[in-house]
Amino acid sequence: MYSWLSLLTILIYSHVIVKAQTPVVLWHGMGDDCCNPDSMGRITDLIKQHVPGIFVHSVKIGDSENSDRNAGFFGVIDNQVDYACEQLATIPELANGFNAVGFSQGGLFMRAYVERCNQPQVRHLVTFGSPHGGVSDIPNCENIHDFKCTLMRTMVKRGVYTDYVQHHVIQAQYFKSPSDYEAYLEHNIFLPRLNNQIESKYQNTTYRDNLASLESFVMIKFADDTMIKPPESAWFWTLDQDNEIWPLKDQVIYQDDLLGLQLLDHDAKLKFMTCPGSHMQISDDYFVNQVIQPLLSSTGDQNKVNGPGIRFVNQQA
Ligand SMILES: *[C@@H]1O[C@H](CO)[C@@H](O)[C@H](O)[C@H]1NC(C)=O
């Protein structure tokens, strides 16, 4: 009798404990792929080390690592986000929601996932050096022997706002010319819509509602970023036509709350952080202390977990 009861208890516990550890989804940046052991692999290992048993998925566009890496330079962001929406919706471990960490442009795409799909729902969204406010310059290639990257930069020279480049080059789709805001609004096929910066009749309130539904949106800027220009784009800051930097709170996006950022901010759910170092140089210490401990490990998040079963187990932990 007693052993049946303890077996039952173990079963209930193990079932709920698995549920309590919110899974994590990663989205890599430009020049990288889903499964590189030095980048997303390292982050995955780090998370698993600190949160035993956690489920981690790394977004892969296409059916190989090579196609995924290629997709970081070429294609249409909207299509890739749709692809990710379908991919994430089919993974049973994610069905009750997940925490999302996006790196560089992958953080921008992860935000697009939240705004446009968010089924399953994202709880905490963390972005590292992501060009939320667009870039005033196409990112340089870290490695000049990276053929795909140099090809990308060559293609952009045809004219960043031409229809051809907009429909073929990823980086062009988050280019925001400081000197020509009208051209950006009219010809950029991605960022103005994602940021609800278009004419009000075309703005989409679902984007705002979905983003506002996050438990937190943590935007991390790299202290010495030379890849994303301006580096403060990681906080939605942007350059105006005089090359002056515009903080988020001075922008219409925030003031008219086109994206729910003001709402998040008022609930202390919007975080502006700075990671020491250059673009994508994230130390294990930083990632563990600023991301894993406070956000990704279930014990760090006790009172925000939904559902009585999960709360019950968290009290045991
Ligand atoms: C707004 O976005 C949602 C989510 O992507 C979409 O289902 C809906 O059709 C969009 N609404 C309009 C008016 O475009």
The ligand as a MOL file (V3000), in Angstrom:
LIG
                    3D

  0  0  0     0  0            999 V3000
M  V30 BEGIN CTAB
M  V30 COUNTS 14 14 0 0 0
M  V30 BEGIN ATOM
M  V30 1 C -2.3900 40.7600 -37.7910 0
M  V30 2 O -1.4430 39.7660 -37.4580 0
M  V30 3 C -2.0190 38.5080 -37.1790 0
M  V30 4 C -0.9130 37.6090 -36.7000 0
M  V30 5 O 0.0980 37.4890 -37.6480 0
M  V30 6 C -2.7170 37.9840 -38.4320 0
M  V30 7 O -3.3210 36.7380 -38.1540 0
M  V30 8 C -3.7580 38.9830 -38.8710 0
M  V30 9 O -4.3320 38.5720 -40.0880 0
M  V30 10 C -3.1670 40.3710 -39.0320 0
M  V30 11 N -4.2250 41.3310 -39.2380 0
M  V30 12 C -4.2310 42.1660 -40.2400 0
M  V30 13 C -5.3710 43.1100 -40.2860 0
M  V30 14 O -3.3590 42.1820 -41.0890 0
M  V30 END ATOM
M  V30 BEGIN BOND
M  V30 1 1 1 2
M  V30 2 1 1 10
M  V30 3 1 2 3
M  V30 4 1 3 4
M  V30 5 1 3 6
M  V30 6 1 4 5
M  V30 7 1 6 7
M  V30 8 1 6 8
M  V30 9 1 8 9
M  V30 10 1 8 10
M  V30 11 1 10 11
M  V30 12 1 11 12
M  V30 13 1 12 13
M  V30 14 2 12 14
M  V30 END BOND
M  V30 END CTAB
M  END
